Amino acid sequence: MINRKKIRNLHANLGYFYVGLIISFALSGIFMNHRQSWHPDKYTTAKKEIMLAQPIEESAINEDFVAELVKKQGIDDKVKRHNVRKGELRISCTNCDIDIDLKTGKGEITEFIKTPVIGHIMDLHKNISQWWIYYSDIFGLSLIIIAVTGLMMKSPSPAVKKKIWLLAISGLLFPLLFMFVLSSI
């Protein structure tokens, strides 16, 4: 016999304990989905026009060149990556981006900071520290328990029970549909 009171208590206690994290993860996921059009890690604080003394030859661009260019601009920041696309050099640093037209030498430095609260919430989906991985695994298992105990909490009539299982199976099939069918379109 299922002890529904213990199941309800487990369900409620895990739900209450994780409510903040559930909301934070949900927001973080939404922000991550839209990071191409709005990136909370890159809240622009200042833009500065620059002009290099001479144009840049694409063949001269390498890591040493980029590091020296960043240093000459007075930027004390870690270079994450650089690339050239359509005649423009883009250098991405931790706290700024530098865009330079190779032909004219004209460019712009965009400085940014992380959007308060929202940018930090986004880090929940990107954090790979060992303690966070363990905590996230426990959270994931707890969400499974919350879902299963939610199905077991009440003994509904046969008609309602059929509806519950149809909804539960539909809820399971929907993400599978996205993963295997719609993602290849």
C-alpha positions as CSV (number, residue, x, y, z in Angstrom):
1,M,0.0,0.0,0.0
2,I,1.3,3.4,-1.0
3,N,1.5,5.8,1.9
4,R,0.1,8.9,0.2
5,K,0.8,11.2,3.1
6,K,4.6,10.4,3.0
7,I,4.6,10.8,-0.7
8,R,2.8,14.2,-0.4
9,N,5.2,15.3,2.3
10,L,8.3,14.3,0.2
11,H,6.8,16.0,-2.9
12,A,6.1,19.2,-1.0
13,N,9.3,19.3,0.9
14,L,11.5,18.8,-2.2
15,G,9.3,21.4,-4.1
16,Y,9.7,24.0,-1.3
17,F,13.4,23.3,-1.0
18,Y,14.1,23.7,-4.7
19,V,11.5,26.4,-5.6
20,G,14.2,29.1,-5.9
21,L,16.5,26.9,-8.0
22,I,13.6,25.7,-10.2
23,I,12.7,29.4,-11.0
24,S,16.4,30.3,-11.5
25,F,17.0,27.4,-13.9
26,A,13.8,28.2,-15.8
27,L,14.9,31.9,-16.2
28,S,18.4,30.8,-17.1
29,G,17.1,28.5,-19.8
30,I,14.9,31.2,-21.3
31,F,17.9,33.7,-21.3
32,M,20.2,31.0,-22.9
33,N,17.6,30.4,-25.6
34,H,17.7,34.1,-26.6
35,R,21.3,34.9,-26.1
36,Q,21.9,35.6,-29.8
37,S,19.6,38.6,-29.7
38,W,20.2,39.7,-26.1
39,H,23.1,38.4,-24.0
40,P,23.0,39.3,-20.3
41,D,26.8,38.5,-20.1
42,K,27.4,41.4,-22.4
43,Y,25.6,44.5,-21.1
44,T,27.2,47.3,-23.0
45,T,28.7,50.0,-20.8
46,A,30.8,52.0,-23.2
47,K,31.8,52.3,-26.8
48,K,35.0,53.9,-28.0
49,E,36.1,54.6,-31.6
50,I,39.6,53.7,-32.5
51,M,41.7,54.3,-35.6
52,L,44.9,52.3,-36.4
53,A,47.8,54.0,-38.1
54,Q,47.7,51.6,-41.0
55,P,45.5,48.9,-42.5
56,I,46.0,45.3,-41.4
57,E,47.0,42.5,-43.7
58,E,44.9,39.5,-43.0
59,S,47.9,37.2,-43.3
60,A,49.6,39.0,-40.4
61,I,46.9,38.2,-37.9
62,N,47.8,35.6,-35.4
63,E,47.7,35.2,-31.6
64,D,50.8,37.3,-31.0
65,F,49.5,40.0,-33.3
66,V,46.2,40.1,-31.6
67,A,47.8,40.1,-28.1
68,E,50.0,43.1,-29.1
69,L,47.1,45.0,-30.7
70,V,45.0,44.6,-27.5
71,K,47.9,45.7,-25.4
72,K,48.5,48.8,-27.6
73,Q,44.8,49.8,-27.1
74,G,45.5,49.9,-23.3
75,I,43.2,46.9,-22.6
76,D,44.3,44.7,-19.7
77,D,41.9,41.8,-20.4
78,K,42.2,38.2,-21.4
79,V,41.8,37.5,-25.1
80,K,39.3,34.7,-25.6
81,R,39.3,34.4,-29.4
82,H,39.7,36.3,-32.6
83,N,38.4,35.8,-36.2
84,V,38.3,37.6,-39.5
85,R,35.0,37.7,-41.4
86,K,34.1,39.8,-44.4
87,G,37.2,42.0,-44.0
88,E,36.6,42.7,-40.3
89,L,38.7,41.5,-37.4
90,R,36.8,40.7,-34.3
91,I,38.7,40.2,-31.0
92,S,36.6,38.9,-28.1
93,C,38.1,39.5,-24.7
94,T,36.6,38.7,-21.3
95,N,35.1,42.2,-20.8
96,C,35.2,43.8,-24.2
97,D,35.0,43.2,-28.0
98,I,37.1,44.9,-30.5
99,D,36.0,45.2,-34.1
100,I,38.4,46.6,-36.8
101,D,37.9,47.1,-40.5
102,L,41.1,45.6,-42.0
103,K,41.1,48.0,-45.0
104,T,40.6,51.3,-43.2
105,G,42.0,50.5,-39.7
106,K,38.9,52.1,-38.3
107,G,37.4,50.2,-35.3
108,E,35.4,50.2,-32.2
109,I,35.9,48.9,-28.7
110,T,32.8,47.8,-26.9
111,E,33.1,47.4,-23.1
112,F,30.6,45.4,-21.2
113,I,29.7,44.0,-17.8
114,K,27.4,41.2,-16.8
115,T,23.8,42.3,-16.3
116,P,23.2,42.3,-12.6
117,V,21.3,39.3,-11.3
118,I,20.2,38.1,-14.8
119,G,23.7,37.5,-16.0
120,H,24.6,35.6,-12.9
121,I,21.5,33.5,-13.2
122,M,22.6,32.5,-16.7
123,D,25.8,31.1,-15.2
124,L,23.7,28.3,-13.7
125,H,23.5,26.6,-17.1
126,K,27.2,27.2,-17.9
127,N,28.9,26.5,-14.5
128,I,31.1,23.4,-14.7
129,S,32.7,23.4,-11.3
130,Q,32.7,19.9,-9.7
131,W,30.6,20.9,-6.7
132,W,28.0,22.5,-9.0
133,I,27.8,19.3,-11.1
134,Y,27.1,17.2,-8.1
135,Y,24.5,19.6,-6.8
136,S,22.9,19.8,-10.2
137,D,22.8,16.0,-10.4
138,I,21.1,15.9,-7.0
139,F,18.7,18.6,-8.2
140,G,17.9,16.6,-11.4
141,L,17.2,13.5,-9.4
142,S,15.0,15.5,-7.1
143,L,13.0,16.8,-10.0
144,I,12.4,13.2,-11.1
145,I,11.2,12.4,-7.6
146,I,8.9,15.5,-7.6
147,A,7.4,14.5,-10.9
148,V,6.9,10.8,-9.9
149,T,5.5,11.7,-6.5
150,G,3.2,14.2,-8.1
151,L,1.7,11.4,-10.1
152,M,1.3,9.2,-7.0
153,M,-0.1,11.8,-4.6
154,K,-3.8,11.3,-5.2
155,S,-5.9,8.3,-6.1
156,P,-8.3,9.7,-8.8
157,S,-11.3,8.1,-10.4
158,P,-10.6,5.9,-13.4
159,A,-11.6,8.6,-15.9
160,V,-9.3,11.2,-14.2
161,K,-6.5,8.6,-13.9
162,K,-6.7,8.0,-17.7
163,K,-6.5,11.7,-18.3
164,I,-3.5,12.1,-16.0
165,W,-1.6,9.3,-17.8
166,L,-2.5,10.7,-21.2
167,L,-1.1,14.1,-20.2
168,A,2.0,12.5,-18.6
169,I,2.7,10.4,-21.7
170,S,2.1,13.5,-24.0
171,G,4.5,15.5,-21.8
172,L,7.1,12.8,-22.3
173,L,6.6,12.5,-26.1
174,F,6.6,16.3,-26.8
175,P,10.4,16.8,-26.0
176,L,11.2,13.5,-27.8
177,L,9.4,14.9,-30.9
178,F,11.6,18.0,-30.7
179,M,14.8,16.0,-30.2
180,F,14.3,13.5,-32.9
181,V,12.0,14.9,-35.5
182,L,11.9,18.7,-35.4
183,S,15.6,19.3,-34.7
184,S,16.5,17.8,-38.1
185,I,14.2,20.2,-40.0
